[in-house]
Amino acid sequence: MKLSLPDVQYDLRPGIVEFRAGHPDLALLPATGVLQAAQVVLEREASQALSYGAEQGPGCLIKQLCAWLERVEGKRHPSTQVMITGGASQALDMICMLLTDPGDIALVQSPTYHLALRVMRDHHLELLPVPSDDEGLRVDALEETLTLLQRRGRQPRLLYLVSTFNNPSGITLTLERRSALAELAQHYNLIVMEDDVYYQLWYDTLPPPSIYSLTPSGSAIRLGSFSKILAPGLRLGWMLATPKIVQRCMKSGVLDSGGGLGHFTAHVVAAFIELGLLDQQIKTLRATYRERRNVLVGALKDHLPKECHWLTPQGGFFVWLRLAQGMDSTAFLQTAEDAGVSYIPGARFFADGGGDNYCRLNFTMLSLDEIEQGAYRLGKVLYNYL
Ligand SMILES: Cc1ncc(COP(=O)(O)O)c(C=O)c1O
């Protein structure tokens, strides 16, 4: 019997508009540019690129990354505070493994990236949610939680949040709250895990400076990724942290044994940046995704019942749709899929339940026609239901 093994993580079902995805547009993955960069690497530095790599990541990528970050964000990071990772997921896993113990408390933004919750649960952390509103994480609620925990003699190990163009809500934490959070973290000696993989995908204006850059005490760790701005199959990202944390990660057994993660790929990405291809790619992504975002919010306005609500995300991949009060988006999913449209139910993005009448809609992986069609189908089943 012939077994068919899946090659990719997504599953596109014919006849269904898949708003549930969280991937870049497949047609925009820059195969030609990656080929060009790989050719440069193999012709110029094959023996280094094909060797075991430095634990921190190859110097060529750290150098290119620091220069690129300085150019696009206006801040120079010393190379001692940068580490190349196997994507943001691997970095989060590594931090949990090295800096937490089973049973430690991790505060998590609600709603938040559902699969980060999985990673933290793998490390047996106790997840305590902190609510958000239209300005992002509620820092006042965080302070209350920290005070309460302190009274009980418990010190949370870290706070995980997606500060910019949140997955799933699309909301960006305001500058005032970023500054307040940075101060609070310093005061309570809390590690802020700032998952910032969407930062460069802004469609209107540049987001505020990262929490990491506002936290002089070094109690923040910021995760970046090439998954959303280049290609997720590369499995490559970066971490900004104190030299002490970077050193701790570099001394992990797995890096000591196998060298830096994705070493060859890291060389290719360094060449990709050096050739100016990353800037071009991000420009294309911004223009394409901005149009898709506009079409989705326009189509929701045209087709959805007035009981539904959403905010226009200023960047990132998602629209966070609130259905009519009392609706259960998990139970409604089958009805929606029978009508040819899918989404991720909101409850998945909460560590403690909640979000029952929300849906996460992705707009980056679909064509303009599909987006229009998906919103129309969703509107039709929602009107029928109501
Ligand atoms: C907020 C957030 N963090 C991390 C990831 C995964 O990042 P990586 O591909 O770099 O592991 C995603 C992907 O959906 C995400 O939305």
The ligand as an SDF file (V2000), in Angstrom:
LIG
                    3D

 16 16  0  0  0  0  0  0  0  0999 V2000
    2.9020   35.2380   17.5150 C   0  0  0  0  0  0  0  0  0  0  0  0
    3.6300   34.1410   16.8450 C   0  0  0  0  0  0  0  0  0  0  0  0
    4.7780   33.6980   17.3600 N   0  0  0  0  0  0  0  0  0  0  0  0
    5.4710   32.7040   16.7930 C   0  0  0  0  0  0  0  0  0  0  0  0
    5.0120   32.0860   15.6470 C   0  0  0  0  0  0  0  0  0  0  0  0
    5.8230   30.9880   15.0690 C   0  0  0  0  0  0  0  0  0  0  0  0
    7.0720   31.5270   14.7100 O   0  0  0  0  0  0  0  0  0  0  0  0
    8.2310   30.6550   14.0480 P   0  0  0  0  0  0  0  0  0  0  0  0
    7.7330   30.2210   12.7150 O   0  0  0  0  0  0  0  0  0  0  0  0
    9.3580   31.6270   13.9560 O   0  0  0  0  0  0  0  0  0  0  0  0
    8.5090   29.5320   14.9470 O   0  0  0  0  0  0  0  0  0  0  0  0
    3.8160   32.5080   15.0700 C   0  0  0  0  0  0  0  0  0  0  0  0
    3.2870   31.8310   13.8810 C   0  0  0  0  0  0  0  0  0  0  0  0
    2.1120   31.8050   13.6220 O   0  0  0  0  0  0  0  0  0  0  0  0
    3.1080   33.5560   15.6800 C   0  0  0  0  0  0  0  0  0  0  0  0
    1.9620   34.0030   15.1860 O   0  0  0  0  0  0  0  0  0  0  0  0
  1  2  1  0
  2  3  1  0
  2 15  2  0
  3  4  2  0
  4  5  1  0
  5  6  1  0
  5 12  2  0
  6  7  1  0
  7  8  1  0
  8  9  2  0
  8 10  1  0
  8 11  1  0
 12 13  1  0
 12 15  1  0
 13 14  2  0
 15 16  1  0
M  END
$$$$
